Amino acid sequence: MMQVPFLDLQAQHAPLLDEITEKVREVVANAAFILGDEIDALEEEFAAWCGTQYAVGVSSGLSALILLLEANRIGEGDEVIVPTNSFVATAGAVTFAGATPVLVDNDPETYNIDINAIEAAITPRTKAIFNVHLYGSPVDMDAVQAIADKHGLLVFEDAAQAHGATYKDRIVGNLGDGAGFSFYPGKNLGAAGDAGIITTNDAEIVERLKALRNCGQYEKGTHVEAPHNHRLDNLQAAILRIKLRHIDAWNTERRRVAKRYDDLLADVDGVVAPPMWDWSDAVWHLYVIRVDEALREPMRAYLKEQGIATGLHYKAPIHLQPFYDGLDYELGDFPVAEDYAGRIISLPMFPELSNEQIEYVVENIKAFMRDEAPALMAEATI
């Protein structure tokens, strides 16, 4: 029986292991661990890759989102619009910055924020819109920017899943007033632990970001801003610099995998493949299909029996997470996100996934839909 992992980081790192090991030895030998030359170089190289003027390395993707808000002086008494169909860190950053996340449902076709619902969520306290390029597929940023301009709001990008994605030939991370990226190991560009980065074109914001990540210091020993510690390790920056040289090739392979899935699933009734848009070029951090709720868990169990790992992104939308009970949202407030949360399945997706593995995954999806699904659907309608 073929084994298909959900993600295979060992396959990605094996060809780079000698180079990474040598670089780690160099950093350790120089005892350069905090805010060193590797971080400076990564920031310069990542900004150039994104087409932005600046990048600021931080300790995680969540740190990137928090500091992006704080550097723009968004905090207590302010509101930030956030899609409920996202990882909880997007809303969490707003909370930790002292502001209030105001949630919006997702578009039923794009899975990203429902742009038609944004204006209804705007109040006199709204300061910004946080756009999540979910699964590596960019938001329609021009449409969001038009709303923001009308109401005088900032536009931020949560690009944790979208390293290298483009929107109308413009790269993610350079589409608004600032962006936060995660380098969690499983991301398209991942570190060997937690790490993140912020991109911006605002020199004043950069200086504040650098102070905020380093105990509030513009100069050593004088703590002007809140004394956070969100520093990026020099070791992680060194590893990321090596991997940054390969991200474009890895994203090309992710597009190959997605295209193969698309072709093979095109004639499978009852399975909805993820959308693609002419105005964007996704980088497929995740490949998420949708099936009837009655089939989701049985299909995952069936695939697991065949050696195929799957994921859920996400098990519940943000407004139904226990931590956010205090926002007073209820079941039924965001019907699209709630419906999709019970129907989505993330299939194996990584650059090294072979065509044979992809075909094996789809063959087993087809077998399940042919042999198991009819009885399950009949039972669900009784």
Solvent accessible surface area in square Angstrom, and as a share of the most:
residue,aa,sasa,rsa
1,M,152,0.68
2,M,75,0.34
3,Q,112,0.50
4,V,1,0.01
5,P,50,0.31
6,F,48,0.20
7,L,61,0.30
8,D,43,0.22
9,L,51,0.25
10,Q,155,0.69
11,A,35,0.27
12,Q,10,0.04
13,H,41,0.18
14,A,69,0.53
15,P,108,0.68
16,L,10,0.05
17,L,102,0.51
18,D,122,0.63
19,E,71,0.32
20,I,18,0.09
21,T,54,0.31
22,E,109,0.49
23,K,42,0.18
24,V,44,0.25
25,R,156,0.57
26,E,77,0.34
27,V,4,0.03
28,V,78,0.45
29,A,87,0.68
30,N,102,0.52
31,A,69,0.54
32,A,35,0.27
33,F,88,0.37
34,I,87,0.44
35,L,56,0.28
36,G,15,0.14
37,D,117,0.61
38,E,17,0.07
39,I,1,0.00
40,D,84,0.43
41,A,24,0.18
42,L,0,0.00
43,E,12,0.06
44,E,128,0.57
45,E,62,0.28
46,F,0,0.00
47,A,6,0.04
48,A,78,0.60
49,W,53,0.19
50,C,1,0.00
51,G,47,0.45
52,T,11,0.06
53,Q,127,0.56
54,Y,76,0.29
55,A,6,0.05
56,V,0,0.00
57,G,0,0.00
58,V,0,0.00
59,S,34,0.22
60,S,24,0.15
61,G,10,0.10
62,L,59,0.30
63,S,7,0.05
64,A,0,0.00
65,L,6,0.03
66,I,13,0.07
67,L,0,0.00
68,L,0,0.00
69,L,0,0.00
70,E,27,0.12
71,A,2,0.02
72,N,31,0.16
73,R,164,0.60
74,I,8,0.04
75,G,16,0.15
76,E,164,0.74
77,G,38,0.36
78,D,19,0.10
79,E,17,0.08
80,V,0,0.00
81,I,0,0.00
82,V,0,0.00
83,P,2,0.01
84,T,0,0.00
85,N,13,0.07
86,S,4,0.02
87,F,114,0.47
88,V,53,0.30
89,A,18,0.14
90,T,2,0.01
91,A,0,0.00
92,G,6,0.06
93,A,0,0.00
94,V,0,0.00
95,T,42,0.24
96,F,115,0.48
97,A,13,0.10
98,G,41,0.39
99,A,8,0.06
100,T,47,0.27
101,P,4,0.03
102,V,25,0.14
103,L,6,0.03
104,V,4,0.02
105,D,16,0.08
106,N,0,0.00
107,D,32,0.17
108,P,65,0.41
109,E,110,0.49
110,T,30,0.18
111,Y,5,0.02
112,N,6,0.03
113,I,3,0.01
114,D,28,0.15
115,I,36,0.19
116,N,141,0.72
117,A,33,0.25
118,I,0,0.00
119,E,70,0.31
120,A,100,0.78
121,A,17,0.13
122,I,33,0.17
123,T,56,0.32
124,P,138,0.87
125,R,118,0.43
126,T,8,0.05
127,K,86,0.36
128,A,0,0.00
129,I,0,0.00
130,F,0,0.00
131,N,0,0.00
132,V,9,0.05
133,H,1,0.00
134,L,4,0.02
135,Y,16,0.06
136,G,0,0.00
137,S,18,0.11
138,P,1,0.01
139,V,1,0.01
140,D,40,0.21
141,M,2,0.01
142,D,57,0.30
143,A,36,0.28
144,V,0,0.00
145,Q,54,0.24
146,A,63,0.49
147,I,21,0.11
148,A,0,0.00
149,D,100,0.52
150,K,146,0.62
151,H,73,0.33
152,G,69,0.66
153,L,18,0.09
154,L,56,0.28
155,V,0,0.00
156,F,0,0.00
157,E,0,0.00
158,D,8,0.04
159,A,0,0.00
160,A,20,0.15
161,Q,12,0.05
162,A,0,0.00
163,H,0,0.00
164,G,9,0.09
165,A,0,0.00
166,T,36,0.21
167,Y,0,0.00
168,K,96,0.41
169,D,141,0.73
170,R,101,0.37
171,I,34,0.17
172,V,0,0.00
173,G,3,0.03
174,N,53,0.27
175,L,11,0.06
176,G,29,0.28
177,D,59,0.31
178,G,3,0.03
179,A,0,0.00
180,G,0,0.00
181,F,1,0.00
182,S,11,0.07
183,F,0,0.00
184,Y,124,0.47
185,P,30,0.19
186,G,12,0.12
187,K,32,0.14
188,N,1,0.00
189,L,0,0.00
190,G,0,0.00
191,A,1,0.00
192,A,66,0.51
193,G,23,0.22
194,D,90,0.47
195,A,1,0.01
196,G,0,0.00
197,I,0,0.00
198,I,0,0.00
199,T,0,0.00
200,T,4,0.02
201,N,78,0.40
202,D,63,0.33
203,A,55,0.42
204,E,136,0.61
205,I,19,0.10
206,V,7,0.04
207,E,96,0.43
208,R,30,0.11
209,L,0,0.00
210,K,75,0.32
211,A,1,0.01
212,L,3,0.01
213,R,16,0.06
214,N,32,0.16
215,C,32,0.19
216,G,0,0.00
217,Q,29,0.13
218,Y,104,0.40
219,E,116,0.52
220,K,194,0.82
221,G,56,0.54
222,T,63,0.37
223,H,104,0.46
224,V,97,0.56
225,E,24,0.11
226,A,52,0.40
227,P,102,0.64
228,H,48,0.21
229,N,94,0.48
230,H,27,0.12
231,R,61,0.22
232,L,1,0.01
233,D,66,0.34
234,N,2,0.01
235,L,51,0.26
236,Q,26,0.11
237,A,0,0.00
238,A,0,0.00
239,I,12,0.06
240,L,0,0.00
241,R,63,0.23
242,I,5,0.03
243,K,0,0.00
244,L,17,0.09
245,R,154,0.56
246,H,58,0.26
247,I,1,0.00
248,D,85,0.44
249,A,63,0.49
250,W,26,0.09
251,N,3,0.01
252,T,77,0.45
253,E,62,0.28
254,R,3,0.01
255,R,67,0.25
256,R,73,0.26
257,V,0,0.00
258,A,1,0.01
259,K,111,0.47
260,R,76,0.28
261,Y,0,0.00
262,D,26,0.13
263,D,72,0.37
264,L,37,0.18
265,L,4,0.02
266,A,87,0.68
267,D,108,0.56
268,V,16,0.09
269,D,131,0.68
270,G,49,0.47
271,V,15,0.09
272,V,61,0.35
273,A,35,0.28
274,P,13,0.08
275,P,38,0.24
276,M,121,0.54
277,W,67,0.24
278,D,157,0.81
279,W,66,0.23
280,S,20,0.13
281,D,63,0.33
282,A,14,0.11
283,V,0,0.00
284,W,14,0.05
285,H,21,0.09
286,L,6,0.03
287,Y,0,0.00
288,V,1,0.00
289,I,0,0.00
290,R,32,0.12
291,V,1,0.00
292,D,54,0.28
293,E,116,0.52
294,A,33,0.26
295,L,4,0.02
296,R,22,0.08
297,E,85,0.38
298,P,45,0.28
299,M,0,0.00
300,R,56,0.20
301,A,54,0.42
302,Y,40,0.15
303,L,0,0.00
304,K,155,0.66
305,E,117,0.53
306,Q,45,0.20
307,G,13,0.12
308,I,2,0.01
309,A,41,0.32
310,T,22,0.13
311,G,10,0.10
312,L,41,0.21
313,H,38,0.17
314,Y,34,0.13
315,K,160,0.68
316,A,27,0.21
317,P,6,0.04
318,I,1,0.00
319,H,4,0.02
320,L,61,0.31
321,Q,50,0.22
322,P,106,0.67
323,F,132,0.55
324,Y,9,0.03
325,D,101,0.52
326,G,68,0.66
327,L,46,0.23
328,D,121,0.63
329,Y,57,0.22
330,E,120,0.54
331,L,138,0.68
332,G,46,0.45
333,D,66,0.34
334,F,22,0.09
335,P,83,0.52
336,V,37,0.21
337,A,2,0.02
338,E,32,0.14
339,D,64,0.33
340,Y,15,0.06
341,A,13,0.10
342,G,13,0.12
343,R,56,0.21
344,I,4,0.02
345,I,0,0.00
346,S,0,0.00
347,L,0,0.00
348,P,0,0.00
349,M,5,0.02
350,F,4,0.02
351,P,6,0.04
352,E,62,0.28
353,L,0,0.00
354,S,40,0.26
355,N,62,0.32
356,E,106,0.48
357,Q,35,0.16
358,I,0,0.00
359,E,52,0.23
360,Y,38,0.14
361,V,0,0.00
362,V,3,0.01
363,E,107,0.48
364,N,16,0.08
365,I,0,0.00
366,K,71,0.30
367,A,15,0.12
368,F,3,0.01
369,M,29,0.13
370,R,158,0.58
371,D,82,0.43
372,E,71,0.32
373,A,6,0.04
374,P,79,0.49
375,A,72,0.56
376,L,48,0.24
377,M,64,0.29
378,A,57,0.44
379,E,119,0.53
380,A,61,0.47
381,T,109,0.63
382,I,180,0.91
